[in-house]
Amino acid sequence: MRVTSRTALRPLALALLAPLLASLAVLAPAGMPQARAEGFNTGRTAPSMLVVDGSGSMRAEDVGGRSRMEVAKEALSTLVPMLPADASVGMMAYGSSDPDTAADKAAACKDVKTLVPADGLDRKALLGAIEDVKPSGYTPIGLSLKKAAAELPEAEMRSIVLVSDGIDECGGPPPCEVAADLAEKHPEMRVHTIGFKAEQDARDQLACIAEATGGTFADATDAETLRDELLVKMTRAIQGYATQGRPITGGTSAESAVDLPPGSFLDVLEHGSPAIDDGEGFSRFYRLQLAPGEIAHLTATMVLPGGDGEKSRLAQLRLATSSADGVDCRVGEVDARAEADLGEGPLTAVASTPRMGETANLTCFGEDADGTVILEVERTGDPALEEAVPVELQFFAEEEVDLDGLPHAAQHVRPQDPLAVPKDGEQIQPSFSFASATEDLDGPMRGTIIPGEVQFFRIPAKYGQQVRTAIALGKFEAPKGMGLTLQTRMYSPLRDDVYLVEPPTTSGESTGVSTKAAPGAELQLNQAAPIQFRNREDGGTEARTSFLSGDYYLQLAVVPSDYSAKRLFEIPYLLDIDTVGEAAEGPELSGQGAVEDRSAAEPGSAPQPSDGGGASDAGGASDAGGAPELEDPPSEDERAGLPPVVWALLGGVGGGVALAAIVIGAVVLVRRGR
């Protein structure tokens, strides 16, 4: 068992979108290429309330000859069609008063209206409400925050997104004090704020509101900046780590294990324990059925809140396997990390079994084995001890294939010229999980990252190819005394660590490459070896996890030495990714293996080795264990995921679309006590 320490109008729309997206929870379809994991929406979204400034100052025509209200409406209207279908988004407005109310300050300062309740997603109502806002009254920000909080339904995570061009002018409780009170009474609530054409006192007030509740603040002075900030901040407000998989509930003992067919699933680990490996953690159990010659590639990914704890407190995710009669199969993996390091990315444990029926020295996989394997997924350790957290499960069944004619395995690092460091690129929105990973564009990309964030990028790669990447940080000013580390890692389609090298060196690193995150810092990295199917069994150390074609993942993080609010600033970066090497022969595996009925007690006779074209029948529903029948694989459009749609729109439509794009990507980890 291996233990690893896994270390023109666009700105306005971006600004609005980022907070709103961050406030929602969205499940984006994604998964393994050619054996892509099915993306299923769990329906777990965070209710969000958008609060729009309808005060008289929004009539000012100081945004390229257009009124502030006109630009804000365009940005918001572009956002609505792109909201995830399972989102719960409401809308309130202050200052949008009738003439009589607007003329009476006392009445106008109480004029905060709920235009659309945060009860599901009514796109038509939201669009109508946006159009109907008529700027005329005052700016009661403190009252608006109170009313928005009261209007949101109870949930494990909730958000308010406030857009304002001015300071509270109604003389009630200071908005920053209101925000602090909300944070104390509702620690699950975040308020994200955007200042549009705001003076310094208003910017200070909005920043204070966001900081008090753990939200984010953005400042926009023109239409383009407002859209961009809406998009980016909304994404962050809603997104979090986007879990993926079909809901499943594993057993609580080996005897109650549920059938797990190949595919992607989502379960919950209810709690941690006082210490790792103390026998008091929480486990789920699943039953796998393998045919002779098959290999089970197993992955579990768990995300814990953290990054602000102690080095002495550890979290651990463990995979273990046993036979149906309780014999330890001696196949598994442990991923453990200190609480202080949880901000470096999700805990992921990966294990692969030997070929069923062909391993004489392991009882579970010898010629007399019945094909049944019990998988245990265990969480121990005290970070977020009482919080239930999702765990993603992937079971990729590899049938035996004919290796004749396939290229030889790579025995050593294959040097490649480094990719040139980019000088500019196309603006992208951040993505924070495997499921929602930003797809590599055809050229350099430009984005921002907040210290403590972990961003993901998806790179389709064929047999015979190697992935290259080049990263450059832009100008920024870090708070005094704060250390920052730029970290990069690469994962295979099975989420196993991929060896990277920094050319011209040929020394590979399996746990990523790090450097000091300073203005102008650069990194050029190459996948150590070309992807060849024979690599897993016959390749050198640096090649063994690069054996399957499909989607590879680049993880990018800036790890701060201090996780206080001081870290909430953006670091600009340029990123380019490509693949080099001539495409080679290799099997196109479905991941479904060759067993037609995974719930059968006997897997049947051994299938003949295939030509690598994948199984013709996905099969594999469970009648007994609670694992529902798998849905059809995603269509090409669904597999493409969100980012290409978002950025095609951004490139072709201009300002308002950027705002819309941000609100889309959001998944919040659902946290509940034991």
C-alpha positions, 0 to 999 in steps of 0.5 A: 500500500502506497502512502502519498503526501499530495502536496469592451463590456466583459469586465462588468459581466465577469464581476457579477458572475463570479459571486453569483456562481460562487454562491450556487452549486453546479455539477458539470458533466465530465469524466474519463476520455473514451471511458469518460465518467458520467456526470450526474447532477446531485441537485445539491445547490446553494440558494443565492440572492442577487441584490441589485442597486436601483438607486437614482445614481444608476441613471448616470450615463458615464459608462462609455455614453451609456447609463450604469443601469443599462450596462448592468442590465445587459450583463445580468440578462446575459447571465440568466440563460447560463445559470445551471438548471438546478440552481436556486437564484432569487433577485431583490432590488433597492431604490427602484421606487415609484416617484412618490416613494422616491420623493420621501427619503424615509419611505425610499430607505425602506423600499427593498423589494423581492422581485423573484424568490430564491425558490428554484430557477425561473429564468423568465421571471428573472429576465423580467425583473431585471428589465423592470428595475427603474433607478430612482431611489436611495441606497439602503444596503444594510436593510437589503442585506438583512432582508436578503438573508431572511428571504433565503431558504435554510441550506448548508451553504447560502450566498448573497451577491450585492451590486452597488455603485454607492455607499449606504445613505439611509442612516441605519446600522452600518452595513459592515456591522450588519454583515458581521452580525450575519456572519455570526448568526449564519456562518454558512452564508457568504456575501459577495460584493461588486462596486460599479463606478463606486467612490473610495468610501463605497469601495471600502464599505463593500470590501468590508461587507465581503471580508466580514462574511468570507466573501469576495469584493470586486471593483469595476470602473467601466463596462468591460471591467464590470463584466469581467469581474462579474464573471470571475467573481460569480464563478468563485462565489458559486463554484467551489469543488464541483463533484461528479458522479451518480449518487450511491450509498455504500454499505457500512460493512463488508457484509452490506456492501453494495454492487458497484458497476463500472462508472462514476459515482458520488457518495458521502463520508459522514465524519472523520475521527480523532486520529488517522488509522484509529479505527474510529473513522467512517467507511463505505463498502462496495462489491465489484465483480471482475471477469478473468483477465480484467483489471479494476482501476479504482479512484476515490477523491475527497475534498475537505475544507481546510488550509488554515489548520495545524501540521499536526492534524492529519486527514486520510483517505484510504482504499482497501480491498478484500475477498468476499470471505474477508481475506485481505487482497493487499491492494489499496492506497492511502492519501494523507495530508496535514490540515494546514496543507488541505488547500493544496487540492483534493485528497485522491487515492488510486489503486489498480488490481492485478488481472483477475485469475492470473496472479497466483500469489494473491488469493483474491486474484488467483485462478480459483478466485470467483471474481468478487472484490470488496472495496472499502473507502475509509476516511479518518483524521480530525480535520472537519471531523463532524462534517460529512463530505462528498467522495467521488468514486470511479471504477474503470474496468480494463478488459484484456486486449491483444497487445500485438502490434502496439508500440513498446513501452517507454523505459526512460524519460523522453526529452522534448523541447519546452513550450514557449512561455506565453506573452498574452492569451484569451481570457478564461474563467477559473474551474475548480475541480476535475468535473468542471476543468477548463478545456485546453484552448488552441492557444495561450490562456489568461486568467487569475488565481487567488492564493488558496485556490486550486484550478483544473485544466483538461487536456485531451491526449492521444497514444504516442503524445506528451503534454507540455505546459508553460506558466508565467505569473503577472504583476501583483503585490503580496501582503507583507510577510506572506509566503506564496508557492506556485504548485503544479501537478498532472493527473492521468484519466484515472486521476493517478499522478503523472511524472513531470520534468522541467526541461532540460532536466530529465529527472521526473517528479510524480508529486508535481513541481513547485516554485516561489510564486513571485511576480514574473515567475515562470515554469515550463513542464513536460510530461515525462514519457509518451502515452503508450498502453504498454507503459503500465506493465512494462514501462519505466517508473516515470512512464507507468501512469501514462498508459491510457489515452484521454483527458489528462488534468493539470492542477494549478495552485498558489499556496499561501503561508497565511489563510487569513483574509489577507490572501484574498487578492488576485494573481494574474497568470498566462498559461499555455498547454499543448501535446507533442508527438505523433499519434500511435496505436492503442486500444480505445477502452470503454471502461465498462470491461467485458462483464454483461451482468456485474451483479451476478454471483459468477462472472461467467466464462473468460471473454476473449481478448478484444482488439481494443475497441471496447465492450459492446454492451455497457451492462452492469446494473445492480439489482441487489446493492442499491447501485442504480442502472447507469444512464447512457453515456453523455453525448458529444455536446454533453462531453464537451462540458461548459467551458467551450460554450462559455468562451465561444459566447464570450468571443462572439457576443461581447460584454453581457455574455461574460457575466452570464458565463461566470454564474454557471460553474458552481458546486459547493461542497455540502457540509452537514454534521453527523 
